[in-house]
Every structure is written in C-alpha cells, then in structure tokens.
Amino acid sequence: DCDMDSDCDDAGALGILNALADYGEVEILAVTVSALHPYSAPAADAINTYYGRPDIPIGVARPPAPNQKSRYAQGVAESSPYDVPVGQAAPDAVAVYRDVLRKEKDGSVTIVTVGDMTNLARLVTDPADLALVKAKVKLWVCMGGNFIGKPAKDDLKLTNNNFTLDPKATYTAITGWPTPIVFAGREVCSVPSGLQAGASLKKAPKDHPVRGVRTVLRW
C-alpha cells in the first residue's frame, strides 16, 4: 500500500518487492494506492509489468484522500506498458483488499504500507472488513514514525508525511488494527540513519522504470 507520488520511496519499495518475488521470497498479492494522483496506480502497474507481473491487482483510494503533485508518476507510467485506468476509473483499493484477503489462508498475509493509512482506516471502520483483516492478516509493517534514542522517543521535529497527510486515517488505522504492527521509522530508513540508496540503479537498464525515478529526483 503506497502513495506513489511525491517521493521516490514507493517506486523503490515496489521494485525491491518485485526483486524479492523473483527470488521466491515473497508473493505479491496486490498493490493498493493511498493517494489521489491520477497516475500513481498506472505507475505501480508499469513497475510490476516491467518485472513480468502485469496482472497483479491494483486499487486506488477514494476521496477524501491525500492528493499531492508528482514529478515522476506520469512519466514512469508512460515509459512502460500499463493497463490500469488513470484516476478514479481504477478499482477501489478497499474492494481489492476484500477480494484478495478472502482468497488467502488465515493468518498468512503481510500488509506493507509505505504511504498514508487512508485505505487501512476504511478497512477497520467496517465490521465485516475488520473481521476479515483479523482472520487473514498476520502482520502490518508500516513505514512511519521517528523512534530516536534509547528508550525510543518520537522526534516530532523530523515530521512524517505518512502520518500527517491524513492524520485522522492514521489514528483510526493504528488504534483499530487487530493484528501486530511493526513500525519502520526514520532511524532505520532515513534521517538520522545516514542510509544512502539508489546508486546501484545506475547499473540498471535504461528502460528500468525505477531508474527513471532516480534520474528525475536525483536519488
């Protein structure tokens, strides 16, 4: 579940997930988009298609949801094949969650969010959806928070768009979630971890969609 709009982390994460799938370490059941940029879902589909997975279900958030500009989403989509409709013509993300979760074994699914919690908040506010999540989801891994120091303390000065762009959804999703949550905060993913990423993309083929994001954003 990603926003795939303002920053490069979503494209990088989806590329890594596809690479892990190539090694047989994960199975990507679906990709959902938590933002309203019209080309976010097509960009995600283009990345999956590049890796040979054009049929992974993709769903998008419904308003109200964050809507930010993107310097790369449309370019990535148009540089590679995609068949997900632009904008709100794409399937509803929550409907995709329902369809996918119903087909899986109990306690077998991990949800990874690298964006807003808009879609998850909708899931936990519907009793039937909440029961489905409780039955099927093993773990939610959430990119968010700033857990600095020992004992860890949230450094609010660092901000966190994944929490603050849709704060009501963040509170609703986290407080209502029925399975364990693991937070991957800035201390392991960004400032102040010192982590540098993206240099190896220079070695990727020129038509690689994630390499294109690196070029646009000087990643």
C-alpha positions, 0 to 999 in steps of 0.5 A: 500500500503506497502513495506513489507520488511525491517521493521516490520511496514507493517506486523503490519499495515496489521494485525491491518487492518485485526483486524479492518475488523473483527470488521466491521470497515473497508473493505479491498479492496486490498493490493498493494506492493511498493517494489521489494522483491520477497516475500513481496506480498506472505507475505501480502497474508499469513497475510490476509489468516491467518485472513480468507481473502485469496482472497483479491487482491494483486499487486506488483510494477514494476521496477524501484522500491525500492528493499531492503533485508528482514529478515522476508518476506520469512519466514512469507510467508512460515509459512502460506498458500499463493497463490500469485506468488513470484516476478514479476509473481504477478499482477501489483499493478497499474492494481489492483488499476484500477480494484478495484477503478472502482468497488467502489462508488465515493468518498468512498475509503481510500488509506493507504500507509505505504511504498514508493509512487512508485505505487501512482506516476504511478497512477497520471502520467496517465490521465485516472488513475488520473481521476479515483483516483479523482472520487473514492478516498476520502482520502490518509493517508500516513505514512511519514514525521517528523512534530516536534514542534509547528508550525510543522517543518520537522526534516530532521535529523530523515530521512524517508525511505518512502520518500527517497527510491524513492524520485522522486515517492514521489514528483510526488505522493504528488504534483499530488494527487487530493484528501486530504492527511493526513500525519502520521509522526514520532511524532505520530508513532515513534521517538520522540513519545516514542510509544512502540508496539508489546508486546501484540503479545506475547499473540498471537498464535504461528502460528500468522504470525505477531508474527513471525515478532516480534520474528525475529526483536525483536519488 
